[in-house]
Amino acid sequence: MASARLVPAVRQFSTSAARAKLVQAPIQIFGLEGRYAHALYSAASKEKKLDVVEKELNSFAGLMATDIKLADYVYNPTVNKFEKRDALVAVLKKQNISALTSNLIAALTENGRLKKILPVIKAFGKIMAAQRGEIICTVTTAKALDAASLKEVKAALQGFITKGQVLQVDTLVDPSLIGGMVVNIGEQYIDMSMASKIKTYTNLIKQAV
């Protein structure tokens, strides 16, 4: 029954009637991945299986990262979508994956959206993080931060959260930044990179000439 509700919820998500039936998520995520993630959140919430589904999705994402053959099969556009759906559902069934997670992958496959599986998983993870009061923050720097620098950055970022919230910091490295950092926290985007400053100064010089 849980799986039977997910496909209609995804396909009709854009209608106001469908929205009224969905369990409201703690945050709103837009785009195709948001539609599927919200529909799944609603169905899993009604079945009280949010934690189960999150664990299963993360497990599937991890499996795709380590099993090259599986990833190639998932992204292979030449395989008939119904054949691919049946094959993946059969594999998931052997692993005792819940009907909710299995049906999500089946719906994505049927709709030709399986290549979006990882963005959907990421979107669902963001919803679950918000459910737990976690604030996701991504800090991108030109070079990897050492332990002391990372500690200082985390301390500074605490000023962006309120009581009861938990800060989750992910770090990325992008040499093109040259120096400084770019911070994405919640809905805020803070660009303190050297590359951004150089671009600003360059534009000012061009305007002055």
N, C-alpha and C positions, 0 to 999 in steps of 0.2 A: 504493500500500500504506500509506503514511503516513497519508493522509487517511482510509482505511478504518478505521484503528485509533482515530481521534480520537472519532468519534461514539459508539461503544460505551463508550469510556473515560469520556466525559461522562455518558452516561445511566446507567451502572452505578457511578458514582464512590462512592456512599454504601455500597456493599457492601464487606465486609472482603476478599473475594476480589479485587475490582477494585483496592482500595488496595494489595494485595500486589504487583500487577503494575506499578503506577505507579513511575516513577523518583522518588525522594524529593527534594522541593524543599528549598532551604536554610532557608526559612521557611514557616510554615503560614498561609494566608489563608482565612478562613471565609466563609460566605455563598455565594450563587449564583455571583457573579463568581469566587470562589475555586475553586469546583468546576471551572469551565471553564478558568480559568488554570492550575490544577494539571494537568488532563488535557492541555492544550496543551503545558505545560512537559515533561511526560513524553514525549509523542510527538515533540516537537522535539528533545529531548535524545537520544533513541534514534536519530534521523536526523542528529544533529550539525548541527542548523540553528537553534539557539537565537538566535544573533545575527541570522540572516536573518529569522526570524519577528518578532523584536523590532523590527527596522527596518521591516518591512512593516506591522506594526500601528501604529507611530508615524506612518508615512506615511498610512495610512488615516484615522487620527484627525485628522491635519493637513488632509487633503482634506475631511473632514466639516466642519471648522471654517471652511474657505474657500469651499466649494461649498454654498450654501444649498439648491439643488435636490436635491442628493444627500442632505443631512441630512433634508430634508422627506420624501423618499422612504423613507429608512431608518426614520423614526419614524411614517410614515403607517400607521395600523392598518386602514385600509379596503382596502389592497392585499392580494390573496390571497397567503398566505405562500409557497406553492410558486412562484407567478409572480415574487414578489420574490426568492426564493432563486435562481432561474434567471437573472434579470436581473443580479443582483449578481455571481454567479459568472462570468457572461459578461464583465462589465466587468473583473473581476479577472484573468481569463484573458488578456485583451488586454494587460494590464499586466505579464504574466509573473509574477504573484504565485504563490508556492509553494502546493502542494496543501494543506499544513498550515494556512496562514492562510485560504485559500479555504474549506476544509472547516469551520473554526471558524465563519465567518460563515454558512455554509450550515446548520450545526447549530443555531446561535442562531436563525436564521430559521425553520427547521422546527419548533423547539420554542416558537416565539412569544416568544423572549427577545431579539430583536435590539435592543430599546431598552436592553439592558444592555451593548451592545458597548463603550462607553467605559469603564464600570467594570471590565469584563473586561480591557481593554487596560491600564488603570491597575494592576490586580492583577498582571498578567503583568510589568509594568514593575517592580513592587516585588520580585517574585521574582528578576528578573534583576539588580536592584540589589544584593540580598542575595548573589547568586551572585558578584558582583564585589567583595564586601566593603564595599559602600557602605551608609551609614546615612542614611536619609531623614529630614530634619528640616524641619518647617514652623513658621515664626515669623510669627504674626499680630499686627499692631499697629494702633492707631487711625489713625496716619498713616504714610506711607511712610518707611522708615529712610533717612537719608543715608548716604553711603559710609563715613564715620568710625564711625557708630553700628553699621552692619552689620558692620564689621570687628571691633568690640569684642564684639558678640554671637557671631560665629563663633569668636572666640578663647575665649570662655567655654564654648561648647558643645563644644569639643575635649575637655573633661574628662569628657564622657559616652561617649566612644568608646575602644576599646582599640587597641593597636598592630596595624597592618596594615589597620585599617578606614579608610574614606574618608568624610568627612562631606559630604553634599549638602544644602544649605540652600535652601529655597524660601520666599519671603516673600509674605504676603498682607496686605491692608488691610481692616479692619473698624471703621468709625467708632463702632459701638455699644460698643466696648471702652472708649471715652472716653480712656483712657491705659494705660500699661503694655504688657504683651504676654502672649500665650498661646503656649506652645511644645509642639509634638508631636514627640517624638524617639523613634524605635523604638516600644516599647510604653508609653512614659512620656508623661504629660500634665501639664503644669505651667501653672497659671492664675495669672498675676501681673498681671492686668488691673485697672484702676481700677473697672470695672463690677462685677467679682467682689467687690472689697473693699467697695464701697458696699452691695451686696446683703447681705454678711455683717454689716456694721455696722447696716443697717436691721433685719435679723432680730433682732439683739441688743437693739436699742432696743424692738422690739415685745414681746420676751420680758420686758423689764424693766418694761413698763407694766402 
